[in-house]
């Protein structure tokens, strides 16, 4: 159970697995660019584990994936923390 307190609507919206459109697919270094439903582009700099990386490895540009992103401590991007199975229609 988390003890983190959400202070804004934006904080609350950042949690959970949300649909993201793949802009630049996962590359050999573990980086990719995704776009949120409201058009904001985000850079994924790492995956939480090998299973998450495996689920993202075959996703092509333009496809949609439901995933949870967590900001990195350094503030240089996001970590793909969870990917839900199944696909969604393009955003």
C-alpha positions as CSV (number, residue, x, y, z in Angstrom):
1,X,0.0,0.0,0.0
2,X,1.3,3.4,-1.0
3,X,1.6,6.2,1.5
4,X,2.1,8.8,-1.2
5,X,-0.3,11.7,-1.0
6,X,-1.6,13.1,-4.3
7,X,-1.8,16.9,-4.2
8,X,-3.2,17.8,-7.6
9,X,-5.4,16.5,-10.3
10,X,-2.3,16.1,-12.5
11,X,-0.7,13.9,-9.9
12,X,-3.7,11.6,-9.8
13,X,-3.9,11.4,-13.6
14,X,-0.3,10.2,-13.8
15,X,-1.0,6.9,-12.0
16,X,-2.2,3.7,-13.5
17,X,-1.9,2.1,-16.9
18,X,-3.1,4.5,-19.6
19,X,-3.1,4.3,-23.4
20,X,0.0,5.6,-25.1
21,X,0.7,5.8,-28.9
22,X,4.2,4.6,-29.9
23,X,6.0,7.5,-31.7
24,X,9.5,6.0,-31.8
25,X,9.7,2.2,-30.9
26,X,11.9,0.8,-28.2
27,X,15.5,0.8,-29.4
28,X,18.6,-1.2,-28.4
29,X,19.4,1.2,-25.5
30,X,15.9,0.8,-24.0
31,X,14.6,4.2,-25.1
32,X,11.4,5.0,-26.8
33,X,9.0,8.0,-27.4
34,X,5.3,7.7,-26.7
35,X,2.4,10.1,-26.9
36,X,-0.4,10.4,-24.3
37,X,-4.1,10.7,-25.3
38,X,-3.9,14.5,-24.9
39,X,-0.9,14.8,-27.2
40,X,2.0,15.1,-24.7
41,X,5.1,13.3,-25.9
42,X,7.2,11.5,-23.3
43,X,10.6,9.8,-23.5
44,X,10.9,6.4,-21.9
45,X,14.5,5.9,-20.9
46,X,14.2,2.4,-19.3
47,X,12.0,-0.5,-18.4
48,X,11.3,-1.8,-14.9
49,X,12.3,-5.3,-15.9
50,X,12.8,-7.7,-18.8
51,X,9.1,-8.7,-19.0
52,X,8.1,-5.0,-19.6
53,X,10.9,-4.6,-22.2
54,X,9.8,-7.9,-23.9
55,X,6.2,-6.7,-24.2
56,X,7.3,-3.3,-25.7
57,X,10.0,-4.7,-28.0
58,X,7.7,-5.7,-30.9
59,X,5.4,-2.6,-30.8
60,X,5.6,-0.6,-34.0
61,X,5.4,3.1,-34.4
62,X,1.7,4.2,-34.5
63,X,0.5,1.3,-32.3
64,X,-1.2,1.9,-29.0
65,X,-0.2,0.2,-25.7
66,X,-1.6,0.5,-22.2
67,X,1.2,1.1,-19.9
68,X,2.1,2.7,-16.6
69,X,5.0,5.2,-16.6
70,X,6.9,6.4,-13.6
71,X,9.1,9.5,-13.7
72,X,12.8,8.9,-13.2
73,X,14.4,10.3,-10.0
74,X,16.8,12.4,-12.2
75,X,13.9,13.9,-14.1
76,X,15.3,12.9,-17.5
77,X,12.3,10.8,-18.7
78,X,10.1,7.9,-17.6
79,X,10.5,4.2,-16.7
80,X,7.9,1.8,-18.2
81,X,6.7,0.2,-15.0
82,X,3.9,-2.0,-16.3
83,X,2.4,-3.0,-19.7
84,X,-1.1,-4.5,-19.9
85,X,-1.7,-7.2,-22.4
86,X,-4.0,-6.7,-25.4
87,X,-4.2,-3.9,-27.8
88,X,-6.4,-0.8,-28.2
89,X,-7.5,1.1,-31.3
90,X,-5.1,3.9,-32.3
91,X,-5.6,7.2,-30.5
